[in-house]
């Protein structure tokens, strides 16, 4: 399995690296790692693959956690439509993104939408 194999360990390891980098107090590096991974996931797996959607969620989460709350909220709002279409409204990742929208909206001091 090479770096472009859909079930390849390299994409999985890079996704794990995003999470662990953010969790060990190096959150400022996590958005960059997620943004570097996203084009590879899109190319290898496609836009609707659950792992690609997870990486988009990572980009949004770590972007917000490093201070760009407005961008995190925008990314979550873009992501939720695809998650609803691909995963459905009750999938845990969809629920997490809904939480993200509420969380980042509250952080901006705006009332939550609907």
Buried (B, 14 or more C-beta within 10 A) or exposed (E): EEEEEEEBEBBEEBBEBBBEBBEEEEBEBBBBBBBEBBEBBBEBBEEEBEBBBBBBBBBBBBBBBBEBBEBBBBBBBEBBEBBBEBBEEEBEBBEBBBEBBBBBBEEEEEEEEE
